[in-house]
């Protein structure tokens, strides 16, 4: 793979350079200094060409020159990446938008975008000879890590907050992960995971401290560029929790532009829940500080009061000349319902937040009706059935009687 293509690591806070072997945060900035992996693009371009990609398997390992793994590393056989980008004309019309496409990340092995990062994490852990890997997560990163750990035979320790939805918890347990349900918030679970990794020598999958996990996430941006080429949309819409996903997608798009695969770059629309708005507030403030914010939203996957990778997200939005918006939980539930009914793709709340944010941006005039957009659908709605039931009408509970059915249908104006 491409460890030999890595040029250096650079702190997103102070700009200090670090050796390619670094696997934590900046020596000078501590946990505030998240590192970014930089590549030798001349070397990458010598082998990662359009012609070369046409002959490679249609998965996210096809971009091996831009993945931080060693030659000879064998990825698991699970199909990952190259998820479809589907037209959603009925949803576009409902939002008042000329063109809308959905990149359906629910097609990944554990039904979420987070598989991209976890796949890189477990392989790096195996390369380093670690016996176990750990992460803190509100759900999707946890289930993806548990799944890919099972695929390569690695023990996983997962720290989840008390509010983690049961379907996500079920995934963890059935994959054989050691689950620590912390009776506190996600941030508390994150701190405990950090301490446990240091004490026990587990490989740390948390994106905030491990610079290589974003390299897996960026493959969604690499794919969008390759799949759409010159037909890239005006906007790429991504929900935001810690900031890693938005920053990773932007990095992938930037790399493909730098390598000549796409003629231009789209703008980013980052979407946060109104009850967890830290990154949006930091963007609006324009200062290098993270304001205090809570994490009170039904969208558990983006419920983060102290996002660790916020600088990466804010920088990505600014570089793309995009913006960040916040949406209420009621808007998220509406977007869950509308996305499923009008596109047949069933998003979990955090994924639906992106569509809700796009709807708000169109209403407020940030996104013009004549523009086009791609929404990243990051997770499957079956991961949070409680929220899905909140978004829908209840079933008709009836006896096996045709007259009773007729009465109910007329009462609900279905006849």
C-alpha positions as CSV (number, residue, x, y, z in Angstrom):
1,X,0.0,0.0,0.0
2,X,1.2,3.6,0.5
3,X,3.2,4.3,3.6
4,X,6.0,5.1,1.3
5,X,3.9,7.8,-0.3
6,X,3.5,9.7,3.0
7,X,5.6,12.9,3.0
8,X,4.9,14.1,6.6
9,X,2.3,14.9,9.2
10,X,1.3,18.5,9.9
11,X,-0.5,19.9,13.0
12,X,-3.8,21.6,12.0
13,X,-3.4,24.0,14.9
14,X,0.2,25.3,14.8
15,X,1.5,23.9,11.5
16,X,4.4,22.0,13.0
17,X,5.6,19.1,11.0
18,X,6.0,15.5,12.3
19,X,7.5,12.3,11.0
20,X,5.3,9.9,9.1
21,X,5.5,7.4,11.9
22,X,3.7,9.7,14.3
23,X,0.4,8.2,15.4
24,X,-0.9,10.6,18.0
25,X,-1.3,14.4,18.3
26,X,1.2,17.3,18.0
27,X,4.0,17.3,20.6
28,X,3.5,21.1,21.1
29,X,-0.2,21.4,21.1
30,X,-1.3,18.1,22.8
31,X,-4.9,17.0,22.2
32,X,-5.6,20.3,20.5
33,X,-3.1,19.6,17.8
34,X,-4.6,17.0,15.5
35,X,-2.3,15.9,12.8
36,X,-3.0,15.8,9.0
37,X,-1.3,13.2,6.7
38,X,0.5,14.8,3.7
39,X,1.5,12.8,0.6
40,X,4.2,13.0,-2.1
41,X,1.7,13.8,-4.8
42,X,4.2,13.5,-7.6
43,X,4.9,9.9,-6.6
44,X,1.1,9.3,-6.2
45,X,0.4,10.7,-9.6
46,X,2.9,8.4,-11.3
47,X,0.7,5.3,-10.6
48,X,-2.7,6.5,-9.6
49,X,-4.0,7.5,-13.1
50,X,-7.5,7.2,-14.6
51,X,-6.2,4.3,-16.7
52,X,-4.9,2.5,-13.6
53,X,-8.1,3.0,-11.7
54,X,-10.2,1.5,-14.5
55,X,-8.4,-1.9,-14.0
56,X,-8.8,-2.0,-10.2
57,X,-11.5,-3.5,-8.0
58,X,-14.5,-1.3,-7.4
59,X,-13.9,-0.7,-3.6
60,X,-12.2,1.8,-1.5
61,X,-8.8,0.0,-1.5
62,X,-8.5,1.0,-5.2
63,X,-6.9,4.3,-3.9
64,X,-4.0,2.5,-2.3
65,X,-1.5,5.3,-3.1
66,X,-3.5,7.6,-0.8
67,X,-4.0,5.1,2.1
68,X,-1.5,4.9,5.0
69,X,-0.9,1.1,4.9
70,X,2.1,-1.0,4.0
71,X,2.7,-3.0,0.9
72,X,1.6,-6.6,1.5
73,X,-1.2,-5.7,3.9
74,X,-4.3,-7.7,3.0
75,X,-7.6,-6.0,3.6
76,X,-10.6,-8.1,4.6
77,X,-12.7,-9.5,1.9
78,X,-15.8,-7.6,2.9
79,X,-17.0,-5.3,0.1
80,X,-16.4,-1.7,1.2
81,X,-16.9,1.6,-0.6
82,X,-17.8,2.6,-4.1
83,X,-21.3,3.1,-2.8
84,X,-23.9,4.2,-5.3
85,X,-24.8,7.8,-6.0
86,X,-28.5,7.7,-6.8
87,X,-30.7,10.4,-8.4
88,X,-33.5,11.5,-6.1
89,X,-35.8,13.6,-8.3
90,X,-38.9,13.4,-6.1
91,X,-37.0,14.5,-3.0
92,X,-35.3,17.2,-5.0
93,X,-38.8,18.5,-6.1
94,X,-40.0,18.5,-2.4
95,X,-36.9,20.5,-1.4
96,X,-37.3,22.9,-4.3
97,X,-34.0,22.0,-5.9
98,X,-33.1,21.4,-9.5
99,X,-31.0,18.3,-8.9
100,X,-30.3,16.1,-5.9
101,X,-28.3,12.8,-5.6
102,X,-27.8,10.7,-2.5
103,X,-24.5,8.8,-1.9
104,X,-25.8,5.8,0.0
105,X,-23.3,4.8,2.6
106,X,-25.8,2.4,4.2
107,X,-24.6,-0.1,1.6
108,X,-21.3,-0.6,3.5
109,X,-20.8,-3.8,5.5
110,X,-22.1,-2.5,8.9
111,X,-24.5,-0.1,7.2
112,X,-22.6,3.2,7.8
113,X,-20.0,5.5,6.5
114,X,-17.8,4.8,9.5
115,X,-16.7,1.5,8.0
116,X,-14.2,3.5,5.8
117,X,-12.2,4.6,8.9
118,X,-12.5,1.4,10.9
119,X,-11.2,-0.7,8.0
120,X,-8.0,1.4,8.0
121,X,-7.8,1.4,11.8
122,X,-7.9,-2.4,12.2
123,X,-5.2,-2.9,9.5
124,X,-2.9,-0.3,11.1
125,X,-3.4,-2.1,14.4
126,X,-2.5,-5.4,12.8
127,X,0.5,-3.9,11.1
128,X,1.8,-2.7,14.5
129,X,1.2,-6.1,16.1
130,X,-1.5,-4.9,18.5
131,X,-3.7,-7.5,20.1
132,X,-6.7,-5.2,20.6
133,X,-8.2,-2.0,19.3
134,X,-10.5,0.5,21.0
135,X,-12.7,3.4,20.4
136,X,-15.4,5.6,22.0
137,X,-18.5,6.1,19.9
138,X,-22.2,7.1,20.0
139,X,-22.9,4.1,17.8
140,X,-21.7,3.8,14.1
141,X,-18.0,4.0,14.6
142,X,-18.4,1.4,17.4
143,X,-20.4,-1.1,15.3
144,X,-18.0,-0.6,12.3
145,X,-15.0,-1.2,14.5
146,X,-16.6,-4.3,16.0
147,X,-17.4,-5.6,12.5
148,X,-14.0,-5.1,11.0
149,X,-12.3,-6.3,14.1
150,X,-14.2,-9.6,13.7
151,X,-13.3,-9.7,10.0
152,X,-9.5,-9.7,10.8
153,X,-9.6,-11.5,14.1
154,X,-8.7,-8.6,16.4
155,X,-10.2,-8.0,19.8
156,X,-12.1,-4.8,20.2
157,X,-13.1,-2.7,23.2
158,X,-15.9,-0.3,22.6
159,X,-16.9,2.6,25.0
160,X,-20.4,3.9,24.4
161,X,-22.5,6.4,26.3
162,X,-25.6,5.3,28.2
163,X,-27.8,6.8,25.4
164,X,-26.5,4.6,22.6
165,X,-29.5,3.1,20.7
166,X,-30.2,-0.6,21.3
167,X,-29.9,-1.6,17.6
168,X,-26.4,-0.3,17.5
169,X,-25.6,-1.9,20.8
170,X,-26.9,-5.2,19.4
171,X,-24.5,-4.9,16.4
172,X,-21.5,-4.5,18.8
173,X,-22.5,-7.5,20.9
174,X,-23.2,-9.8,18.0
175,X,-19.8,-9.0,16.4
176,X,-18.2,-10.1,19.7
177,X,-16.9,-6.7,20.9
178,X,-16.2,-6.1,24.5
179,X,-18.7,-3.3,25.2
180,X,-18.3,-0.8,28.0
181,X,-21.5,1.2,28.4
182,X,-20.4,4.3,30.3
183,X,-23.2,5.8,32.5
184,X,-22.4,9.3,31.3
185,X,-22.0,11.3,28.1
186,X,-20.1,10.5,24.9
187,X,-17.4,12.9,26.0
188,X,-16.9,11.0,29.2
189,X,-16.8,7.7,27.3
190,X,-14.1,9.3,25.1
191,X,-12.0,10.3,28.0
192,X,-12.2,6.8,29.6
193,X,-11.3,5.2,26.3
194,X,-8.2,7.5,26.0
195,X,-7.1,6.5,29.4
196,X,-7.7,2.8,28.8
197,X,-5.7,2.8,25.5
198,X,-2.7,4.4,27.3
199,X,-2.9,2.0,30.2
200,X,-3.4,-1.3,28.3
201,X,-1.6,-0.6,25.0
202,X,-4.7,-0.9,22.9
203,X,-4.6,0.6,19.4
204,X,-6.6,3.9,19.5
205,X,-9.1,4.2,16.7
206,X,-10.4,7.6,17.9
207,X,-10.1,10.0,15.0
208,X,-9.3,13.0,17.2
209,X,-5.9,11.5,18.2
210,X,-5.2,9.1,15.4
211,X,-4.4,11.0,12.2
212,X,-4.8,7.9,9.9
213,X,-8.5,7.3,10.5
214,X,-9.5,10.4,8.4
215,X,-7.5,8.8,5.5
216,X,-10.2,6.1,5.5
217,X,-13.0,8.6,5.6
218,X,-11.7,10.7,2.7
219,X,-12.3,7.8,0.4
220,X,-15.9,8.9,0.1
221,X,-14.6,12.2,-1.4
222,X,-12.2,10.3,-3.7
223,X,-15.2,8.2,-4.9
224,X,-17.5,11.2,-5.5
225,X,-14.8,12.8,-7.6
226,X,-14.3,9.6,-9.7
227,X,-18.0,8.7,-9.9
228,X,-19.2,12.1,-11.0
229,X,-16.1,13.7,-12.6
230,X,-17.1,17.0,-14.4
231,X,-20.7,16.4,-13.3
232,X,-19.8,17.2,-9.6
233,X,-22.7,19.1,-7.9
234,X,-22.6,22.7,-6.7
235,X,-22.9,21.5,-3.1
236,X,-21.8,18.4,-1.1
237,X,-23.9,18.1,2.1
238,X,-22.6,16.3,5.2
239,X,-23.8,16.0,8.8
240,X,-21.3,17.1,11.4
241,X,-20.5,15.7,14.9
242,X,-16.8,15.6,15.7
243,X,-15.9,17.2,12.3
244,X,-13.9,14.2,10.9
245,X,-16.4,13.2,8.3
246,X,-16.8,16.6,6.7
247,X,-13.1,17.3,6.8
248,X,-12.3,13.8,5.4
249,X,-14.7,14.1,2.5
250,X,-13.2,17.5,1.6
251,X,-9.7,16.1,1.8
252,X,-10.6,13.4,-0.7
253,X,-12.2,15.9,-3.1
254,X,-9.1,18.2,-2.8
255,X,-6.7,15.4,-3.6
256,X,-8.6,14.3,-6.7
257,X,-8.6,17.9,-7.9
258,X,-4.9,18.2,-7.2
259,X,-4.3,15.0,-9.2
260,X,-6.4,16.3,-12.1
261,X,-9.4,13.9,-11.8
262,X,-11.9,16.8,-11.5
263,X,-11.8,20.3,-13.0
264,X,-13.3,22.1,-10.0
265,X,-14.3,21.7,-6.4
266,X,-17.9,21.8,-5.0
267,X,-18.9,23.9,-1.9
268,X,-19.5,22.2,1.4
269,X,-22.7,22.4,3.4
270,X,-22.1,21.1,6.9
271,X,-25.1,20.4,9.1
272,X,-25.3,20.2,12.9
273,X,-28.2,19.5,15.2
274,X,-29.3,22.7,16.9
275,X,-28.9,20.9,20.2
276,X,-25.2,20.1,19.4
277,X,-23.9,23.2,17.6
278,X,-20.3,23.6,18.6
279,X,-18.7,23.4,15.2
280,X,-21.3,25.7,13.6
281,X,-20.8,28.3,16.4
282,X,-17.0,28.1,15.9
283,X,-17.4,28.7,12.2
284,X,-19.7,31.7,12.8
285,X,-17.4,33.2,15.4
286,X,-14.4,33.1,13.1
287,X,-12.0,32.6,16.0
288,X,-9.6,29.8,16.9
289,X,-11.6,28.8,19.9
290,X,-14.4,26.3,20.5
291,X,-17.4,27.8,22.2
292,X,-19.3,25.9,24.9
293,X,-22.2,23.9,23.6
294,X,-24.3,21.0,24.7
295,X,-25.2,17.7,23.0
296,X,-29.0,17.5,23.3
297,X,-30.4,15.9,20.2
298,X,-32.1,12.7,19.1
299,X,-29.4,12.4,16.4
300,X,-27.0,10.4,18.6
301,X,-24.3,10.0,16.0
302,X,-23.7,13.8,15.9
303,X,-24.4,14.5,19.6
304,X,-21.0,15.8,20.6
305,X,-20.6,18.7,23.0
306,X,-16.8,18.9,22.6
307,X,-15.9,18.0,19.0
308,X,-12.2,17.1,18.8
309,X,-11.7,17.6,15.0
310,X,-13.6,20.9,14.7
311,X,-10.7,22.8,13.2
312,X,-10.5,20.4,10.3
313,X,-14.2,20.8,9.6
314,X,-14.2,24.6,9.9
315,X,-11.1,24.8,7.7
316,X,-12.8,22.6,5.1
317,X,-15.9,24.7,5.0
318,X,-14.0,27.9,4.6
319,X,-11.7,26.6,1.9
320,X,-14.8,25.4,-0.1
321,X,-16.5,28.8,0.3
322,X,-19.4,26.8,2.0
323,X,-21.2,27.2,5.2
324,X,-22.6,25.4,8.3
325,X,-26.3,25.3,9.4
326,X,-28.1,23.9,12.3
327,X,-31.5,22.1,12.3
328,X,-34.0,21.2,15.0
329,X,-34.9,17.6,15.9
330,X,-38.3,18.1,14.4
331,X,-36.7,19.0,11.0
332,X,-34.5,15.8,11.3
333,X,-37.5,13.6,11.9
334,X,-39.3,15.2,8.9
335,X,-36.2,14.6,6.8
336,X,-36.1,11.0,7.9
337,X,-39.6,10.5,6.7
338,X,-39.3,12.4,3.5
339,X,-36.0,10.9,2.4
340,X,-37.4,7.4,2.9
341,X,-40.7,8.0,1.2
342,X,-39.3,10.0,-1.7
343,X,-36.1,8.1,-2.4
344,X,-36.5,4.7,-0.8
345,X,-33.3,5.2,1.2
346,X,-33.9,5.0,4.9
347,X,-31.5,7.3,6.9
348,X,-30.9,7.3,10.6
349,X,-31.3,10.7,12.4
350,X,-27.7,11.9,11.9
351,X,-27.9,11.0,8.2
352,X,-31.3,12.7,7.8
353,X,-29.8,15.8,9.4
354,X,-27.9,16.5,6.2
355,X,-31.1,16.5,4.1
356,X,-32.8,18.6,6.8
357,X,-29.9,21.1,6.6
358,X,-30.2,21.2,2.8
359,X,-33.9,21.9,3.0
360,X,-33.2,24.8,5.4
361,X,-30.4,26.2,3.2
362,X,-32.8,26.2,0.2
363,X,-35.5,27.9,2.2
364,X,-33.1,30.6,3.5
365,X,-31.6,31.2,0.1
366,X,-28.1,29.9,0.9
367,X,-28.5,27.2,-1.8
368,X,-30.3,28.4,-4.9
369,X,-33.1,26.3,-6.4
370,X,-31.2,26.1,-9.7
371,X,-28.2,24.5,-8.0
372,X,-27.4,20.9,-7.5
373,X,-26.4,18.9,-4.5
374,X,-25.2,15.5,-3.3
375,X,-26.1,14.4,0.2
376,X,-24.0,11.9,2.1
377,X,-26.4,9.4,3.7
378,X,-24.1,8.2,6.5
379,X,-26.1,5.6,8.3
380,X,-29.1,3.2,8.0
381,X,-32.4,4.1,9.8
382,X,-32.7,0.6,11.3
383,X,-29.8,1.6,13.6
384,X,-32.3,3.8,15.5
385,X,-35.8,2.4,15.2
386,X,-37.1,4.5,18.1
387,X,-36.4,7.7,16.2
388,X,-37.9,6.2,13.1
389,X,-41.1,5.4,14.9
390,X,-41.2,9.0,16.1
391,X,-41.1,10.2,12.5
392,X,-44.0,8.1,11.3
393,X,-47.7,7.5,11.9
394,X,-48.6,4.5,14.0
395,X,-50.1,1.3,12.4
396,X,-53.8,0.7,12.2
397,X,-54.6,-1.8,14.9
398,X,-57.7,-3.7,13.8
399,X,-59.5,-7.0,14.2
400,X,-59.6,-9.3,11.1
401,X,-62.8,-7.6,9.9
402,X,-63.4,-6.0,6.5
403,X,-66.0,-3.5,7.8
404,X,-63.6,-2.4,10.5
405,X,-60.9,-1.9,7.9
406,X,-63.3,0.1,5.7
407,X,-64.2,2.4,8.7
408,X,-60.6,2.9,9.6
409,X,-59.6,3.7,6.0
410,X,-62.4,6.3,5.8
411,X,-61.5,7.9,9.1
412,X,-57.9,8.3,8.0
413,X,-59.0,9.6,4.6
414,X,-57.3,6.7,2.8
415,X,-60.4,6.0,0.7
